[in-house]
Amino acid sequence: MVTTDVIITMRMILSAMMAVVELVERVPTFVLHRIVIIKCRKLVSMYLTGGTSTKSLHEIKVVLTNTTKLCSTKSIVTINGKFPGPTIYAREGDNVNIKLTNHVQYNVTIHWHGVRRLRTGWADGLAYITQCPIRPGQSYLYNFTLTGQRGTLLGHAHISWLRATTHGAIVILPQKGVSYPFPKPDKEKIIMLCEWWKADVEAVVNQATQTGLPPNISDAHVVNGQTGAVPGYPSPGNDPFNGSDKLILGYKIATLEQKLRSYLRFTLHVESGKTYLLRIINAALNDELFFKIAGHNITVVEVDAAYTKPFSTDTIFTNALLTADKSVGKYLMAVSPFMDTLVAVDNVTAIAFLRYKGTIAFSPPVLTTSPAINATPVTSTFMDNLRSLNSKKYPANVPLTVDHSLYFTIGVGIDPCATCVNGSKAVGAINNISFIMPTTALLQAHYYSISGVFTDDFPAMPPISFNYTGNNTAFNLQTINGTRTYRLAFNSTVQLVLQGTTIIAPESHPFHLHGFNFFVVGKGFGNFDPDNDKKKFNLADPVERNTISLPTAGWAAIRFRADNPGVWFLHCHLEVHTTWGLKMVFVVDNGEGPDESLLPPPSDLPNC
């Protein structure tokens, strides 16, 4: 028999637990974090206070960690047991040494996304491209120098889909005595965005590979490790037990704690009148994401560790300055996906809060409206506003002449697969070539001249010219498979036009180039017109990037100088497409002398 006293007691416990959630939201630094903060403060103080060290030493361990979200607990692969992982702080010009030890059952690598590792491709962290993976129980020292970059980048696993939870920020501060080219912020905050699957992510990709079908989409988006309120799961203001008193009595304390975790959401604490540099990182596997704060505009000042001309917007994809200039209160932060075609996507908006100091407890938040999921004009306007700072100190060194003019068609196809459910599988292809991953690392094969691992006959142009963005429903969907690369002479200049196609379905593709920054000199919708579109190229102050979002059924033109010898990956950063083979490799030969040549491999380089 359920008594009224017991029911009231249990509801009082639940109310008390909810008050703890409110307390965590109100207190920026919780007491339990104190020991960690004291320990970490010494590690970063020399960077934040102007230390003189030129070597940045870090030790990271890849471990399994139990994590509860969406009312269930699972074991995930993390860096140092944290999700997201710890931030690596360094200064421009620092030599960075990161010792990674693998304590999980999977092979592991960590890619330092966006870092220009000049002549040290061995530290790129890309499995079977620049290194063999780090096996369970093994260690490897990533050693590289930060050259000509300052801003926010990302370190993430680059094997299978482990980067879903194995990632952390890289903050490159200016050299000692060098200020930002924008008003000095009072504080800096890292905001990491990603996706969350209730299922084991490796099981998700393995199932997709075996069936030949697209993988299951994620269940939620995450802000700094917290999902916030998600439809279909307990959320603040709702009874997580659906009003059933019998269910309340059936829950153990551990289950109540698990339920409580579903309430937690990230809160950004600010003070009126202060300016904050928000270092915003999209670590999602398969989604491009909007970020918006209710009632606030933010000023973009940097992308991909390169300064930009400042511009104000209310919806962004990158780093920005936020001035806390609104009334004291709590403001909704919304993270929502962008997808302007008929492709399945996780359409759950992640909820977080910006909270002013002095806000009354349990204050209702000021709300906002996220952009429509297919808000192409929002993304186009944002991209069009991005411009390099192009000052005397930070010039935009755009190549004005071109040695290699390349035209790559980007799309998906269907290849035969005898073991798959429908006898076929989805594939990705560049110039109709679906890339096959080798079993020997390409950089080692290149350095030691090992034959039979790859060829250097990747085509500069599509094998067949057609209306790339027209009606291609009757087009042959089968691709050519191969480990084919394109060879570049040291210091040669490259113009690459990435052309989207409508084969199966048009889609926006965020393309990432390892080892280089490039300049986005033009973009547009439809087919690239070499006669007219080139006349509109911005060769004065184009934005400098390492990743460019290719417009749906459109094109983007980039230029870069091949001044970094080694083997460098170009791929769609949607992990589903990379898995399907939407990738290729540039091989950059050595120049003249040791200063223009790839360094020898380190002694602890893992073996395949």
N, C-alpha and C positions, 0 to 999 in steps of 0.2 A: 504494500500500500504506500502511495506517495503522499507524504504529509506536506502541509503548507509551509511549516518551519524549514524543512529540508530544501524545498524549492526556493524559498527566499534566500537561504544561506548560499546555495549554489549560484544564484543570480548575483548576490553580493560579491562573491568571489570573482565572477566574470566581470562585474563592473570595476572591481579593484584592478583586475588585469588590464582592462581597457584604459584605466587611469594611468597605468604604467606606460602604455603605448603613447598616451598624450605627453607624459613626462619626458620620454625619450625624444619625442618630437620637439619639445620645448627646450631641452637642454642640449646645446651643441656638442659638448664634450662630456660624455657619461663617465661616471666614476670608474666603472670597470675598464675603461680604455686608458686610464691614467698611466699605468705601468708601461703599456705599449708606446704611448706618446712620449714619455720620458726617454725610453730607449731609442726611438726613431729620431728624436729631436737632434741628438748628437750627429746622426748620420747625414742629415740634410742641412745642418746649420751653416756649414762652411760654404754651401751654395747660396743659401738665402741671405747670408750676412756678408757675402763678398769674400769668401775664402780664396786661397791662392793655389789650391791643389790642382794639378794637371792630370791626375790619374783618379778615375772613379772606379772603386772596387765594390763589387756586389756578389753575393752568393745566393742563388735561388735553388729551391728544391721543388720538383714537380711531385705532388703527393695527391692521394685520394682524400676527399673531405666529404663528410655527410652534411647535406644541406636540405632544409625544409622550405618548400614554396608550394603554393596552390594546394595546401592541405596534405602534402605527401613529402616523404623524405627519400632522397636517393644519394648515392655516392658519385661525386663528380671529380674530374681531374682539375687541380688548381695549382697555382704558384704560391708556395709557402703557406698553403692551407687557406688562402684568402680568395674571395670572389666578390668583385674583381681582385686581381693580384696587386701586389704593392707597386707603388710608383718609383721609377728609377729617375733620380735627379742628377743632372750633370750640366756642365757649361760648354758653350761653343769652344772648340779647341781641345777639350778633354780627351784623353785616351781612356776608353771605357773597357773594363774587364769584368765579365759576368760569368761566373762559374755555375754551370747548371748540372745538377745531379738528378737522375731519373729514379724515382722511388715507386713508379706505377708499373702495371703489367704491359703497358703499351710502349711501342717505340715512340720517341719524342724528338721534336726540334722546336726551337723558338726563332721566329723571324722578327727582326727589328724593323718593322714596317715604316718605310719612308726614310730610314737612315741611309745616307750616302756613304757606303763603306769603300772608300777609294783604295783600290788595289788589294782589298781584303775580302773578296767574295766568299772566302771560307767561313766568314762570320755572318753570312746572309741568313742562315737558318732555314733553308728550304730543302726538305727531304728529297733525296734522289736527284736534285738539281745542283745544289752547291755543297751538299754533304750527305753522307749516309746518316741515317737516324741514330739517335742516342738510345742504346738498348737499355732494358731494365737493369738497374744497378750500376750503370756507367755514368761517367761525368765528361763534360767538355767545356773548355774555356772559350767563350766568345770574346774576341779582342778586336776593337775597332776604334777609330778616332772620329770625333764629330767635327766636320769641316763645313763651314759656310752655312750652317743651319741654326735656327733658334726658334723655339716654339714647342708644339705638342705633337707627339707621335705615339705609336702603339707597338708594344711587343706582344706577339701572339703565337700560339702553336701553329705550325705549318705542315701538318701531316693529318690525313683523314679529316674528321670534323672536330678535333680536340679543341680548336680555338673557341668553340662555343663557350667554354668556361675557363680556358687557360689563356688569360690575357691580362695585361696591365699597362698603365700609361708610362710614357717616356717624356720627361720634361727637360728640354734643352734651354737653359737660361743663358742670357747674354754673357759675354766675357766680363771679367771683373772690371768695374769702372765704366762699363758701357750701359747706357740706359735704354729703355724701350723707346721706339719712335712714336709713341702715343702717351697720353697722360699716365703717370705711374699709378697703378691700381693700389687700393688700400689692402686688398687681400686677393688671393688666387684660390680658385676652387676647381677641382676636377669633377666632371660629370661624364660617367661612362654609360653608354647605352648599349644594350644587347638583347638577345632573345633567350627564351627559356622553354625547354621541352620537359614535360612531366616524365616522358620516357627517357631511357638511356640514349643519348645522341648517337653513339657509335652503333647501337642497334637500329636506329632510324636509317642511317646511311647504308648500313649493311643490307637491310631489307630492301631498300630502293635499288641497290646494285644487283641484288639477286633477282628481283622481279622485273627490272628494266623500267619501272614506273617512277614518276616523280616522287620525292620523299614527302613524308607528312610535314605539314607546316608547324611552326612553333605554337605553343599554347599561350604565350604572353611575352610582352616586352618588359625590360628591366632597366631601372635607373639606379646606378651605384649599388647593384646587388639586390634591390628590392622591387617587387612587382607592383606593390600597392593594390588597389581594388581592381579585381578582375571579374567580369560577368560570369555568373555560375559558381562563384566561390565567395566565402564570407567577406564582407566589407564593412568598414566602420559605419555605424548607424543601423546595421541590420543584425538580427539575431542569428548567429552562426548555427544555431540548433533548430532553426525553423519553428520556434515556438513550442517545441515538444519537450515537456518537463520530463517525460520518461527517458528521452535521449540524454538529457542533462545528467541524470543519475547514472547512466551507463558509461559515461566518459571517465577515463582515468586522468590523473594529473598530467601525464605525458601527452595524452591526446589533447587536453586543454591547451598545453603549451604549443603543440603543433598547430592548433586552430589559431592561437594568438599570433603566430608568425605570419599568418595570412593577412593580418591587419597592417603589418609594418610597411612603411613607404619612406622613401628618401625625403628629407627636408633640408633645404638650403637656408641657413640662418644668415640674415643680413641686418645691418644697422642703417638707419635713415641717414642719407647724405653721403654715404661711402660708395666707392666704386670697386667693382669686383671683376677680375679677369676670369671668365669662365672658360676653362679648357675642356671643350666638349668633344667626345670621341665616340664615333659609331663603330662598335665592335660586333654588330649583329652579323650573323652568318649570311642571311639571305634577304635582308630587307634594307632598303634605303629609308631613312627616317627624318621626319620633321621634328623640330624642337621649338616650343613656344611657351612663354610665360605670360599669364594673364595681366593685362594692363601695362606691360612694360615693353619698350623698344630696347634693342641691344645693338651695339656697334661692332661690326666685324672688323678685325685688325690683323688676322693671320690665318692662313690655311696651309696645311702640310709643312709646317715649320718654315714658312716664308711669309714675310710681312706683306700686307695689302694696303691699298688706299682705303681709309675707313669709310664705311657707309652704314646707315642705320636701317634696321628692319625689325619686324616682329616675329619672323619665322626664319630659322637658320638650319644649317647643316654643320657648323664649324665653330672655331674659337671666337669669342666676342667679349666686349666690355659691357657690363651691366651697371648702371647707376641706380642705387636704391632711392628713388625720388618720389615714391608714392606714399599714400597714407599708411600708417601702421596697420598691419593686418596680415592675413594669410592669403597667398595667391597661388592659384593652380598652375602647375607646370605639366604640360602635356607632350607626350612623345607618341607620334602616330606614323604609320607607314605611307610611303608613296608608291603607287603602282597604277600607271595609266594605260593598262592593257588588260586583256582577259586572262590573267595568270593568277592562280591561287596564292594568297598571301595572308599572313597573320594580321588581321584587321583589328586587333585589340589595342586600344590606346593605354599606354602606361601613364600612371598618375603619380606625381610627386608634388611637393609644396615649396614655395618660397615664403619664409616666415620672418617678418620684421621683429626686431627686439622690442619688447613691450607689448606684444600682441596678447590679448586676453585668452586664457585657456578655453578650448572648445569653440573658438570663433569660427563661424562658417567661412569658407574660402571664397575669394573673388574668382569667378569662373571665366573660362575662355572657350573659344570654338576652334577646334583643330581644322587645318585645311582639309578639303575633300581628298579622299585617297587618290583621285586622279587629277590633282591640282597641277597640271603641267605648267600653266602660266606662273605659278608661284616658284617652281623650280627654275624655270627659264629666266625669270627676273632676277632671282638670286645669283645664278651663274653669270648672267650678263653684267651684273654689278661688280663682280670680282675683277680687280685690276692689281697688277704688281705695284709696289710702292715706287719703284723706278726712281730712286733718289741717287744723289752722288755717292752716298755710302752704301746703298742697297740697289745697285743698278739691275735692270732686266737685260741680261746678255743673250738676247734672242738671236739664234743663227739667221743671218740675212741671205746666205747662199745655202744651197742644198746639194749634197753629194748623193744621197739615196732618197728617192721619192717613192714611197710605199703606199699601197692602197689595199687595206685589209677589210674584207667583208666579214661581218659578225653575225652568227645565228645559230640555230639549233637544227638538228636533223633526226632521222630515224635509221638505225642500222640493224641488220639481222642479229638475232641472239637466240641460239637454239635452246638455251637453258632458261630463258625469261618467260614470263607468263603468256605474253601474246606473240612469242617468237621474234620479238624485236625490242630494242631499247632506245631511249632518248640519248642523244649525244649533242655536244657542242662543237662548233667548228669555226676556224678562221681560214678564209680562202678555201673553204670546203675540206680542210684538213683537221681531223680530230686528233689531238696530241695524245700519244701513248707514253706513259711514264716509264722510264728505264729502271733497271735493277742495279745499275752502277751509276753513281753520281756523275752528272754531266761535266761538272767542273774538274773532277779528277780525270775523266776521260780526255777532256780538252788539255789539261796541264801535262799529262803523261802521254798524250797522243795515242790513246787506246782506240783502236779501230773497232767498228761494228756496233758501237753504242748509239751513235746518232749520225745523221747526215746534215749537210749544210746547204740543202737545196730548197728551203722554204720559199715559195713563190712570192715575188714582190707585188704581184697583181692577181686578181681573181682568175681562176682558170677559164671561166666563161663570163662574158659580160651580159647582163640582163637588167630588167627594171627591178632593182633591188628592193624598193619599197612599194612595188605595185602588187597586183593580185597574183600570188604565186602558189595557189592551191594545187595546181597540177604539176608543180615542179618536182623533179627527182630529189627525194629526201635523203638518199644515202650519201655518206661521206667517205673520204679516203683517210686511212689511219696511218700514223707514222710518228717517229721521234725526229722531227725535221726542224732545223734551226736556220736562222738567217745570219750570215757573217758580215761583220762591220770592221773596217780598218780603224785603228786607234785615231781619235780626234776627228773622224769624219762626221759630217752633219746629216741629220735625218729629218725628213718630213714624213709623217705618218698620218694618213687619213683613215680613221676608223668609220666604217660604213655599216649602219644597222640594216637588217633585212626583215622582211615580213614572212619568211618561210616558217610555217606552222603558226607563229605568232610574233608580232613585233614586241620589243621589250627594251627598257632602259638598262644598260649594262655599265656598271662602274668598273672601268678598266684601270688596273694598277701595274705600273712598271717598276721592277726592282732595279736598284743600283743607280738610278738617275732621277733628277727632277726634269720636267719638261715644261714648255710654254704652250698654253692653249691659245692658238692663233686664230681659231675660227670654229664655229659650230652652226648647225642649222637642221631643218627638217627636210625630208625627202632625200633624193639622190644628190650627192656632191657634184657640183658643176665646176670642173677644173678651169674653165675659161672665165666664168663670172665670179664664182665664190672666192677664188684666190685674190681677186682685186679688193675684196673686203677684209682681208686678213689684218689683224691688229699686230703689227710688228714693233709697236712703240712701248706699250705697257701691258702685254698679255699676262694673265695670272700664271704663276709658277706652281705646279702641282706635281704629285706623284700618282694621283688617282683622278680620273675624269669620268663623269657620268655621261655616257653616250646617250643622246636623246632617243626616245622611242621612235623607230622608223626615221631616223635622222643620221647625222654624221658629226664628227668632231675631228679637227686637224690639230696636231701637236708637232712641235719641233724640239729637238735636243741634240746635244753634242756627245758623241760616243767617246768620252774621255776617261772611261773607267774600264780597264781591261778585265775580262772574266766572262762568266756565263750568267745572263740576266733574263729573268722570267717576265713575260707579259701575259696577264690573265684577267678574266672577269673576276671581280672580288665577291660575287655571289657564289658561295661555296658549292651550291648545287651545280652551277655551270662549270666551275673548275673541275669538279668531279666528273662531269660529262665530257671533258676534253677541250673546253673553250680556253685554250692557252697555247703559247708558243715560246720560243727562246731565241734571244739574240746572243751570238758569240762575238765578243769584242777582242780582237787580237792585240798583242802587245805592241807598244810603240818602239821608240828608240831609247835604249838605255834602261837602267833599273828603275828610274823614277816614273817611267811610263809602262812598267811591266807588272804583272800579277806577282804578288809575293809568294814564296814557297808555302806549301801547306804546313800547318802546325803539327807538332809531334803527337798530339792527342786527338787528331782528327779521327772520328769513328770510322770503322770498317763496315762494308755492306756484307 
